[in-house]
Amino acid sequence: MSTIVISEIGENHLGNIEIAKKMIRKSKDAGADFAKFQLYDPERTSMDDPERDWFFKVALSRGDVAEVVQECREVGIKPLFTCWDTIRAGWCLEEKITEIKLASFHITDQKLLNFITNNFKTVFLSTGMSTVDDVKKAVENLKVEKLYLLHCVSDYPLKYENVNLKVMETLRSFSEYIGYSDHTIDITAVLAAVAMGAQVIEKHFTLSKDLPGTDHVLSATPEEFAVMVREIRKIETIMGAPNKTLTSSESESQAFLRTRFKRRENNMDIL
């Protein structure tokens, strides 16, 4: 099965729906399977939150969601949303979307977990800022057809020494579907995760690292994202399958070399 690749557009569209549509098209061109956006209610941010104005600028409305979904379907990429409440998760249902993403900090949101269990088939759950017990309880509550547990460290950007990809081995004890949500500044950790068996990769996506906002520095440009996807597909080919088989060249070499060795042994016996 091919690794699922999620282009995390998030807030990098800067609240401009035309930029969002361009990023959807660029994500598709780069080889992503999903184009993902953040959905939240800026009204719920506290008045003293230093990013309150930014949240109002980049928040997607119900109408924006409809345009995003339409654009995704027209270009042939799946839409995906990280929903911060049941209202916005409901918007996804209205758009007939059966997959949803849960952010790390919602892993203990029982109301949202229950709503998702009752309405969605596939869940991508990030596990940053979470204990093993948090993950276990979330898995017990999310009774869905497919639950992808994504190893994630909620540092922005994430240093190599804190990536800790071996946590994926722990997550595998809770679900057969595991993945990695990346916050490093390049693609090295992503490729290592794929080699370790990640079935899903989520990487932030931007049109330019120089745009305003905090996520661009750890995001991949369209060109970088395309390289990442090509390398992922190459790793999938390299990893192969667990059954050991001989290539046609190996079979030919085996027959020749073993015969030659036996011939040499026979010659030595004569001597």
Secondary structure as a PSIPRED ss2 file (coil, helix, strand):
# PSIPRED VFORMAT (PSIPRED V4.0)

   1 M C   1.000  0.000  0.000
   2 S C   1.000  0.000  0.000
   3 T C   1.000  0.000  0.000
   4 I E   0.000  0.000  1.000
   5 V E   0.000  0.000  1.000
   6 I E   0.000  0.000  1.000
   7 S E   0.000  0.000  1.000
   8 E E   0.000  0.000  1.000
   9 I E   0.000  0.000  1.000
  10 G E   0.000  0.000  1.000
  11 E C   1.000  0.000  0.000
  12 N C   1.000  0.000  0.000
  13 H C   1.000  0.000  0.000
  14 L C   1.000  0.000  0.000
  15 G C   1.000  0.000  0.000
  16 N C   1.000  0.000  0.000
  17 I H   0.000  1.000  0.000
  18 E H   0.000  1.000  0.000
  19 I H   0.000  1.000  0.000
  20 A H   0.000  1.000  0.000
  21 K H   0.000  1.000  0.000
  22 K H   0.000  1.000  0.000
  23 M H   0.000  1.000  0.000
  24 I H   0.000  1.000  0.000
  25 R H   0.000  1.000  0.000
  26 K H   0.000  1.000  0.000
  27 S H   0.000  1.000  0.000
  28 K H   0.000  1.000  0.000
  29 D H   0.000  1.000  0.000
  30 A H   0.000  1.000  0.000
  31 G C   1.000  0.000  0.000
  32 A C   1.000  0.000  0.000
  33 D C   1.000  0.000  0.000
  34 F E   0.000  0.000  1.000
  35 A E   0.000  0.000  1.000
  36 K E   0.000  0.000  1.000
  37 F E   0.000  0.000  1.000
  38 Q E   0.000  0.000  1.000
  39 L E   0.000  0.000  1.000
  40 Y C   1.000  0.000  0.000
  41 D C   1.000  0.000  0.000
  42 P H   0.000  1.000  0.000
  43 E H   0.000  1.000  0.000
  44 R H   0.000  1.000  0.000
  45 T C   1.000  0.000  0.000
  46 S C   1.000  0.000  0.000
  47 M C   1.000  0.000  0.000
  48 D C   1.000  0.000  0.000
  49 D C   1.000  0.000  0.000
  50 P C   1.000  0.000  0.000
  51 E C   1.000  0.000  0.000
  52 R H   0.000  1.000  0.000
  53 D H   0.000  1.000  0.000
  54 W H   0.000  1.000  0.000
  55 F H   0.000  1.000  0.000
  56 F H   0.000  1.000  0.000
  57 K H   0.000  1.000  0.000
  58 V H   0.000  1.000  0.000
  59 A C   1.000  0.000  0.000
  60 L C   1.000  0.000  0.000
  61 S C   1.000  0.000  0.000
  62 R H   0.000  1.000  0.000
  63 G H   0.000  1.000  0.000
  64 D H   0.000  1.000  0.000
  65 V H   0.000  1.000  0.000
  66 A H   0.000  1.000  0.000
  67 E H   0.000  1.000  0.000
  68 V H   0.000  1.000  0.000
  69 V H   0.000  1.000  0.000
  70 Q H   0.000  1.000  0.000
  71 E H   0.000  1.000  0.000
  72 C H   0.000  1.000  0.000
  73 R H   0.000  1.000  0.000
  74 E H   0.000  1.000  0.000
  75 V H   0.000  1.000  0.000
  76 G C   1.000  0.000  0.000
  77 I C   1.000  0.000  0.000
  78 K E   0.000  0.000  1.000
  79 P E   0.000  0.000  1.000
  80 L E   0.000  0.000  1.000
  81 F E   0.000  0.000  1.000
  82 T E   0.000  0.000  1.000
  83 C E   0.000  0.000  1.000
  84 W C   1.000  0.000  0.000
  85 D C   1.000  0.000  0.000
  86 T H   0.000  1.000  0.000
  87 I H   0.000  1.000  0.000
  88 R H   0.000  1.000  0.000
  89 A H   0.000  1.000  0.000
  90 G H   0.000  1.000  0.000
  91 W H   0.000  1.000  0.000
  92 C H   0.000  1.000  0.000
  93 L H   0.000  1.000  0.000
  94 E H   0.000  1.000  0.000
  95 E C   1.000  0.000  0.000
  96 K C   1.000  0.000  0.000
  97 I C   1.000  0.000  0.000
  98 T C   1.000  0.000  0.000
  99 E E   0.000  0.000  1.000
 100 I E   0.000  0.000  1.000
 101 K E   0.000  0.000  1.000
 102 L E   0.000  0.000  1.000
 103 A C   1.000  0.000  0.000
 104 S H   0.000  1.000  0.000
 105 F H   0.000  1.000  0.000
 106 H H   0.000  1.000  0.000
 107 I C   1.000  0.000  0.000
 108 T C   1.000  0.000  0.000
 109 D C   1.000  0.000  0.000
 110 Q H   0.000  1.000  0.000
 111 K H   0.000  1.000  0.000
 112 L H   0.000  1.000  0.000
 113 L H   0.000  1.000  0.000
 114 N H   0.000  1.000  0.000
 115 F H   0.000  1.000  0.000
 116 I H   0.000  1.000  0.000
 117 T H   0.000  1.000  0.000
 118 N H   0.000  1.000  0.000
 119 N H   0.000  1.000  0.000
 120 F C   1.000  0.000  0.000
 121 K C   1.000  0.000  0.000
 122 T E   0.000  0.000  1.000
 123 V E   0.000  0.000  1.000
 124 F E   0.000  0.000  1.000
 125 L E   0.000  0.000  1.000
 126 S E   0.000  0.000  1.000
 127 T C   1.000  0.000  0.000
 128 G C   1.000  0.000  0.000
 129 M C   1.000  0.000  0.000
 130 S C   1.000  0.000  0.000
 131 T C   1.000  0.000  0.000
 132 V H   0.000  1.000  0.000
 133 D H   0.000  1.000  0.000
 134 D H   0.000  1.000  0.000
 135 V H   0.000  1.000  0.000
 136 K H   0.000  1.000  0.000
 137 K H   0.000  1.000  0.000
 138 A H   0.000  1.000  0.000
 139 V H   0.000  1.000  0.000
 140 E H   0.000  1.000  0.000
 141 N H   0.000  1.000  0.000
 142 L C   1.000  0.000  0.000
 143 K C   1.000  0.000  0.000
 144 V C   1.000  0.000  0.000
 145 E C   1.000  0.000  0.000
 146 K E   0.000  0.000  1.000
 147 L E   0.000  0.000  1.000
 148 Y E   0.000  0.000  1.000
 149 L E   0.000  0.000  1.000
 150 L E   0.000  0.000  1.000
 151 H E   0.000  0.000  1.000
 152 C E   0.000  0.000  1.000
 153 V C   1.000  0.000  0.000
 154 S C   1.000  0.000  0.000
 155 D C   1.000  0.000  0.000
 156 Y C   1.000  0.000  0.000
 157 P C   1.000  0.000  0.000
 158 L C   1.000  0.000  0.000
 159 K C   1.000  0.000  0.000
 160 Y H   0.000  1.000  0.000
 161 E H   0.000  1.000  0.000
 162 N H   0.000  1.000  0.000
 163 V C   1.000  0.000  0.000
 164 N C   1.000  0.000  0.000
 165 L C   1.000  0.000  0.000
 166 K C   1.000  0.000  0.000
 167 V H   0.000  1.000  0.000
 168 M H   0.000  1.000  0.000
 169 E H   0.000  1.000  0.000
 170 T H   0.000  1.000  0.000
 171 L H   0.000  1.000  0.000
 172 R C   1.000  0.000  0.000
 173 S C   1.000  0.000  0.000
 174 F C   1.000  0.000  0.000
 175 S C   1.000  0.000  0.000
 176 E C   1.000  0.000  0.000
 177 Y C   1.000  0.000  0.000
 178 I E   0.000  0.000  1.000
 179 G E   0.000  0.000  1.000
 180 Y E   0.000  0.000  1.000
 181 S E   0.000  0.000  1.000
 182 D E   0.000  0.000  1.000
 183 H C   1.000  0.000  0.000
 184 T C   1.000  0.000  0.000
 185 I C   1.000  0.000  0.000
 186 D C   1.000  0.000  0.000
 187 I C   1.000  0.000  0.000
 188 T H   0.000  1.000  0.000
 189 A H   0.000  1.000  0.000
 190 V H   0.000  1.000  0.000
 191 L H   0.000  1.000  0.000
 192 A H   0.000  1.000  0.000
 193 A H   0.000  1.000  0.000
 194 V H   0.000  1.000  0.000
 195 A H   0.000  1.000  0.000
 196 M C   1.000  0.000  0.000
 197 G C   1.000  0.000  0.000
 198 A C   1.000  0.000  0.000
 199 Q C   1.000  0.000  0.000
 200 V E   0.000  0.000  1.000
 201 I E   0.000  0.000  1.000
 202 E E   0.000  0.000  1.000
 203 K E   0.000  0.000  1.000
 204 H E   0.000  0.000  1.000
 205 F E   0.000  0.000  1.000
 206 T C   1.000  0.000  0.000
 207 L C   1.000  0.000  0.000
 208 S C   1.000  0.000  0.000
 209 K C   1.000  0.000  0.000
 210 D C   1.000  0.000  0.000
 211 L C   1.000  0.000  0.000
 212 P C   1.000  0.000  0.000
 213 G C   1.000  0.000  0.000
 214 T C   1.000  0.000  0.000
 215 D C   1.000  0.000  0.000
 216 H H   0.000  1.000  0.000
 217 V H   0.000  1.000  0.000
 218 L H   0.000  1.000  0.000
 219 S C   1.000  0.000  0.000
 220 A E   0.000  0.000  1.000
 221 T C   1.000  0.000  0.000
 222 P H   0.000  1.000  0.000
 223 E H   0.000  1.000  0.000
 224 E H   0.000  1.000  0.000
 225 F H   0.000  1.000  0.000
 226 A H   0.000  1.000  0.000
 227 V H   0.000  1.000  0.000
 228 M H   0.000  1.000  0.000
 229 V H   0.000  1.000  0.000
 230 R H   0.000  1.000  0.000
 231 E H   0.000  1.000  0.000
 232 I H   0.000  1.000  0.000
 233 R H   0.000  1.000  0.000
 234 K H   0.000  1.000  0.000
 235 I H   0.000  1.000  0.000
 236 E H   0.000  1.000  0.000
 237 T H   0.000  1.000  0.000
 238 I H   0.000  1.000  0.000
 239 M H   0.000  1.000  0.000
 240 G C   1.000  0.000  0.000
 241 A C   1.000  0.000  0.000
 242 P C   1.000  0.000  0.000
 243 N C   1.000  0.000  0.000
 244 K C   1.000  0.000  0.000
 245 T C   1.000  0.000  0.000
 246 L C   1.000  0.000  0.000
 247 T C   1.000  0.000  0.000
 248 S H   0.000  1.000  0.000
 249 S H   0.000  1.000  0.000
 250 E H   0.000  1.000  0.000
 251 S H   0.000  1.000  0.000
 252 E H   0.000  1.000  0.000
 253 S H   0.000  1.000  0.000
 254 Q H   0.000  1.000  0.000
 255 A H   0.000  1.000  0.000
 256 F H   0.000  1.000  0.000
 257 L H   0.000  1.000  0.000
 258 R H   0.000  1.000  0.000
 259 T H   0.000  1.000  0.000
 260 R H   0.000  1.000  0.000
 261 F H   0.000  1.000  0.000
 262 K H   0.000  1.000  0.000
 263 R H   0.000  1.000  0.000
 264 R H   0.000  1.000  0.000
 265 E H   0.000  1.000  0.000
 266 N H   0.000  1.000  0.000
 267 N H   0.000  1.000  0.000
 268 M H   0.000  1.000  0.000
 269 D H   0.000  1.000  0.000
 270 I H   0.000  1.000  0.000
 271 L C   1.000  0.000  0.000
